[in-house]
Amino acid sequence: MVRLHSTPDTFVALKCLITLHHIISQGSFIHNTQLPFYPSSGGRNFLNLSVFRDGRDVETWELSKWVRWYAGVLERNLITSRVLGIYISDPSSTKVTVTTTLLNSDLIRDVDVLVGLVEEICRAPDSLHFQQYDLVYEVVNLVGEDYRSTQQQIVIRLGECGERIGGLSSGELVELTRCLKRLEECRERLVVVFVNRKRNDAFWDLVGETKVKAERVVEEERERERWLVRLGGPRREEGSESTRGGERVLRPSQLSMLPYGGEWLGPGPNNRSLRNGMTWPFSFLFFSFFF
């Protein structure tokens, strides 16, 4: 880490990051847990190379973008690994993944953080022709392996989401749909970054199917709520009208007086008195009101 932060050379920085990546993917558990990366607890992020620049020439300036991107991917890799409790770069991680005991909220959280790693990978520099450099080519290969492992972790969790789809809350379904839309937006960029690598169409089919299922359940729930509103609304209005009608029948004092001009008057201190003191029998008013 000291060497990484003390060098202004892009090639040295890439070599340091590749070494770190190998430690993460193949190193012992002790080595992995001792990686000095504790930003969530207020510590220093030793992978923050956002200001790294090698300005010796145009070539090294462009390669500096690859250093910054690669450091960002490794940073996101470690964040994701700590959330999941496994190391994404470890080839055996899928063998120890257990999702059946996860809470629904934790399951959606896992999908969200995995999609975040994919999004970070998609931020690769546009100068993909720099893969002609052996170091950059190795970097892309290592990140490609991480992407493959990330796909596997997403597949495991989407399978679990599919089993629970009917038991997820509306909020969880909306969040899941949002995550999968973000993931689908990465597809074209991933094809460009990993141009010569095998496309996993089955993975994207699963993503699309799960998103459609989640959207369908959300829409069904919304339609159910709209139906209940339509069903309950008229009843409440009808009840109110019948109650008001009932009040006219049950409270004859409200209908016993009819002033000239056709204005209804009810009892109360604020009502005007009838001109000429004219009154109508209640039986006549009752008959006229209903017939």
C-alpha positions as CSV (number, residue, x, y, z in Angstrom):
1,M,0.0,0.0,0.0
2,V,2.9,2.4,0.7
3,R,4.3,1.6,-2.7
4,L,1.0,2.2,-4.3
5,H,0.5,5.6,-2.8
6,S,4.1,6.8,-3.2
7,T,4.5,6.1,-6.9
8,P,3.6,8.5,-9.7
9,D,4.1,5.8,-12.3
10,T,1.0,4.3,-13.9
11,F,2.7,0.9,-14.6
12,V,3.9,0.6,-11.0
13,A,0.4,1.5,-9.7
14,L,-1.2,-1.1,-12.0
15,K,1.2,-3.8,-10.8
16,C,0.4,-2.9,-7.1
17,L,-3.3,-3.1,-7.8
18,I,-3.0,-6.4,-9.6
19,T,-1.0,-7.8,-6.6
20,L,-3.7,-6.6,-4.3
21,H,-6.4,-8.3,-6.5
22,H,-4.5,-11.6,-6.3
23,I,-4.4,-11.3,-2.5
24,I,-8.2,-10.8,-2.5
25,S,-8.9,-13.7,-4.8
26,Q,-6.3,-16.2,-3.8
27,G,-4.8,-15.0,-0.5
28,S,-5.5,-16.6,2.8
29,F,-8.4,-15.5,5.0
30,I,-6.0,-13.7,7.4
31,H,-4.5,-11.7,4.5
32,N,-7.9,-10.7,3.3
33,T,-9.2,-9.6,6.7
34,Q,-6.1,-7.5,7.3
35,L,-6.5,-5.4,4.1
36,P,-6.3,-1.8,5.3
37,F,-9.7,-0.7,4.0
38,Y,-12.1,0.7,6.6
39,P,-13.9,3.7,5.2
40,S,-17.3,2.7,6.7
41,S,-15.9,3.0,10.2
42,G,-14.2,6.3,9.6
43,G,-10.8,4.9,8.7
44,R,-8.7,5.7,5.6
45,N,-9.6,4.3,2.2
46,F,-6.2,3.2,0.8
47,L,-7.8,2.4,-2.5
48,N,-8.9,6.0,-3.1
49,L,-6.8,7.0,-6.1
50,S,-9.2,9.5,-7.5
51,V,-6.4,12.1,-7.8
52,F,-3.9,9.8,-9.3
53,R,-2.3,11.4,-12.4
54,D,0.8,10.4,-14.4
55,G,1.3,13.4,-16.7
56,R,4.6,12.4,-18.3
57,D,2.9,12.1,-21.7
58,V,-0.4,11.5,-23.4
59,E,-0.1,7.8,-23.0
60,T,0.6,7.7,-19.3
61,W,-2.2,10.4,-18.8
62,E,-4.7,8.0,-20.4
63,L,-3.3,5.0,-18.5
64,S,-4.0,7.0,-15.3
65,K,-7.7,6.6,-16.0
66,W,-7.2,2.8,-15.9
67,V,-5.5,3.1,-12.6
68,R,-8.3,5.1,-11.1
69,W,-11.0,2.9,-12.5
70,Y,-9.3,-0.3,-11.4
71,A,-8.8,1.0,-7.8
72,G,-12.5,2.0,-7.8
73,V,-13.5,-1.6,-8.9
74,L,-11.4,-3.1,-6.1
75,E,-12.8,-0.7,-3.6
76,R,-16.4,-1.7,-4.6
77,N,-15.3,-5.3,-4.6
78,L,-14.3,-5.2,-1.0
79,I,-17.5,-3.2,0.0
80,T,-19.7,-5.8,-1.7
81,S,-17.7,-8.7,-0.2
82,R,-18.2,-7.3,3.3
83,V,-21.9,-6.8,2.8
84,L,-22.4,-10.3,1.5
85,G,-20.0,-11.9,4.0
86,I,-18.0,-13.7,1.2
87,Y,-15.2,-12.7,-1.2
88,I,-16.5,-12.0,-4.6
89,S,-13.1,-12.7,-6.2
90,D,-12.9,-16.1,-4.5
91,P,-13.8,-18.8,-7.1
92,S,-15.3,-21.0,-4.3
93,S,-17.6,-18.3,-3.0
94,T,-20.7,-19.7,-4.8
95,K,-20.3,-23.0,-2.9
96,V,-20.8,-21.4,0.5
97,T,-23.5,-19.0,-0.4
98,V,-26.7,-19.5,1.6
99,T,-29.7,-17.2,1.0
100,T,-32.6,-19.2,2.4
101,T,-32.1,-17.7,5.9
102,L,-31.8,-14.1,4.7
103,L,-34.5,-11.6,5.5
104,N,-36.3,-10.2,2.5
105,S,-34.8,-6.8,3.1
106,D,-31.3,-8.3,3.3
107,L,-31.9,-10.2,0.1
108,I,-32.9,-7.0,-1.8
109,R,-29.9,-5.3,-0.2
110,D,-27.6,-8.0,-1.6
111,V,-29.0,-7.5,-5.1
112,D,-28.5,-3.8,-4.8
113,V,-24.9,-4.0,-3.7
114,L,-24.1,-6.5,-6.4
115,V,-25.6,-4.3,-9.1
116,G,-23.5,-1.5,-7.7
117,L,-20.4,-3.5,-8.4
118,V,-21.5,-4.2,-12.0
119,E,-22.1,-0.4,-12.4
120,E,-18.6,0.3,-11.3
121,I,-17.2,-2.2,-13.8
122,C,-19.1,-0.4,-16.5
123,R,-17.3,2.8,-15.8
124,A,-14.2,1.5,-17.6
125,P,-12.3,4.1,-19.6
126,D,-13.3,4.5,-23.2
127,S,-9.8,3.8,-24.4
128,L,-10.4,0.1,-24.6
129,H,-7.7,-0.2,-27.3
130,F,-5.2,0.2,-24.4
131,Q,-5.8,-3.5,-23.7
132,Q,-2.9,-4.0,-26.1
133,Y,-0.8,-3.3,-23.0
134,D,-0.2,-6.5,-21.1
135,L,-1.0,-4.9,-17.8
136,V,-4.3,-3.4,-18.9
137,Y,-5.2,-6.7,-20.6
138,E,-4.5,-8.6,-17.3
139,V,-6.5,-6.0,-15.4
140,V,-9.6,-6.5,-17.7
141,N,-9.2,-10.3,-17.4
142,L,-9.2,-10.1,-13.6
143,V,-12.2,-7.8,-13.5
144,G,-13.9,-10.1,-16.0
145,E,-13.6,-13.0,-13.5
146,D,-15.0,-10.8,-10.8
147,Y,-17.9,-9.9,-13.1
148,R,-18.5,-13.6,-13.8
149,S,-18.6,-14.3,-10.0
150,T,-20.9,-11.3,-9.5
151,Q,-23.3,-12.8,-12.1
152,Q,-23.4,-16.1,-10.2
153,Q,-24.1,-14.3,-6.9
154,I,-26.9,-12.3,-8.6
155,V,-28.4,-15.5,-10.1
156,I,-28.5,-17.2,-6.7
157,R,-30.3,-14.3,-5.2
158,L,-32.7,-13.8,-8.0
159,G,-33.6,-17.5,-7.7
160,E,-34.4,-16.9,-4.1
161,C,-36.4,-13.8,-5.0
162,G,-38.4,-15.8,-7.4
163,E,-39.3,-18.2,-4.7
164,R,-40.5,-15.4,-2.4
165,I,-42.0,-13.1,-5.0
166,G,-45.5,-13.4,-3.6
167,G,-44.3,-12.7,-0.1
168,L,-42.3,-9.5,-0.8
169,S,-43.8,-6.2,0.2
170,S,-44.7,-3.6,-2.4
171,G,-41.7,-1.5,-1.3
172,E,-39.4,-4.5,-1.6
173,L,-40.8,-5.3,-5.1
174,V,-40.3,-1.7,-6.2
175,E,-36.7,-1.7,-5.0
176,L,-36.0,-5.0,-6.7
177,T,-37.4,-3.8,-9.9
178,R,-35.3,-0.6,-9.7
179,C,-32.2,-2.7,-9.1
180,L,-32.9,-4.9,-12.1
181,K,-33.6,-1.9,-14.4
182,R,-30.2,-0.5,-13.4
183,L,-28.6,-3.8,-14.2
184,E,-30.2,-4.0,-17.6
185,E,-28.9,-0.6,-18.4
186,C,-25.4,-2.0,-18.0
187,R,-25.8,-4.7,-20.6
188,E,-24.6,-2.9,-23.7
189,R,-21.6,-1.4,-21.9
190,L,-20.6,-4.8,-20.6
191,V,-20.6,-6.2,-24.1
192,V,-18.2,-3.4,-25.2
193,V,-15.9,-3.8,-22.2
194,F,-15.7,-7.6,-22.5
195,V,-16.0,-7.7,-26.2
196,N,-14.3,-11.0,-26.8
197,R,-15.9,-12.9,-24.0
198,K,-18.8,-15.3,-24.0
199,R,-22.2,-13.6,-23.6
200,N,-24.4,-15.1,-20.9
201,D,-27.9,-14.7,-22.4
202,A,-29.4,-17.0,-19.8
203,F,-28.4,-14.5,-17.1
204,W,-30.1,-11.6,-18.9
205,D,-33.2,-13.8,-19.5
206,L,-33.4,-14.4,-15.8
207,V,-33.0,-10.7,-15.0
208,G,-35.8,-9.8,-17.4
209,E,-38.1,-12.5,-16.2
210,T,-37.7,-11.6,-12.6
211,K,-38.2,-7.9,-13.3
212,V,-41.5,-8.7,-15.2
213,K,-42.7,-10.9,-12.4
214,A,-42.0,-8.2,-9.8
215,E,-43.7,-5.5,-11.9
216,R,-46.7,-7.8,-12.4
217,V,-47.1,-8.4,-8.7
218,V,-46.8,-4.6,-8.0
219,E,-49.3,-3.8,-10.7
220,E,-51.7,-6.4,-9.4
221,E,-51.4,-5.0,-5.9
222,R,-52.1,-1.5,-7.2
223,E,-55.0,-2.7,-9.2
224,R,-56.4,-4.4,-6.1
225,E,-56.1,-1.2,-4.2
226,R,-57.8,0.8,-7.0
227,W,-60.6,-1.8,-7.0
228,L,-61.1,-1.5,-3.3
229,V,-61.3,2.2,-3.6
230,R,-63.8,2.0,-6.4
231,L,-65.7,-0.7,-4.4
232,G,-65.7,1.2,-1.1
233,G,-66.0,4.7,-2.4
234,P,-69.6,4.5,-3.9
235,R,-70.8,2.6,-0.8
236,R,-69.6,5.4,1.4
237,E,-71.2,8.0,-0.9
238,E,-74.4,6.0,-1.2
239,G,-74.5,5.6,2.5
240,S,-74.1,9.3,3.0
241,E,-76.9,10.0,0.6
242,S,-79.2,7.5,2.2
243,T,-78.3,8.9,5.6
244,R,-79.1,12.4,4.4
245,G,-82.3,11.1,2.8
246,G,-83.1,9.4,6.0
247,E,-82.6,12.6,7.9
248,R,-85.2,14.3,5.7
249,V,-87.7,11.6,6.5
250,L,-86.9,11.1,10.1
251,R,-86.6,14.7,11.0
252,P,-89.7,16.4,9.7
253,S,-88.9,19.7,11.3
254,Q,-86.3,20.2,8.5
255,L,-89.1,19.9,5.8
256,S,-92.0,21.4,7.6
257,M,-91.4,24.9,6.3
258,L,-91.1,26.1,2.7
259,P,-90.7,29.8,2.0
260,Y,-91.7,31.4,-1.2
261,G,-89.1,31.1,-3.9
262,G,-88.5,27.3,-3.3
263,E,-85.7,27.7,-0.7
264,W,-85.6,24.9,2.0
265,L,-85.2,26.1,5.5
266,G,-84.3,24.0,8.5
267,P,-84.6,24.8,12.2
268,G,-82.2,27.0,13.9
269,P,-81.7,30.5,15.3
270,N,-80.0,31.6,12.0
271,N,-82.9,30.7,9.7
272,R,-85.2,33.4,8.4
273,S,-88.8,33.3,9.4
274,L,-91.4,32.7,6.7
275,R,-92.8,35.6,5.0
276,N,-96.5,35.8,5.8
277,G,-96.0,33.0,8.3
278,M,-97.0,30.3,5.8
279,T,-96.5,26.6,6.7
280,W,-97.2,23.4,5.0
281,P,-98.5,20.1,6.5
282,F,-95.8,17.6,6.8
283,S,-97.8,14.9,5.1
284,F,-98.0,17.0,2.0
285,L,-94.3,17.7,2.0
286,F,-93.5,14.0,2.5
287,F,-95.7,13.1,-0.5
288,S,-94.3,15.8,-2.7
289,F,-90.7,14.9,-1.8
290,F,-90.9,11.2,-2.8
291,F,-93.4,11.4,-5.6
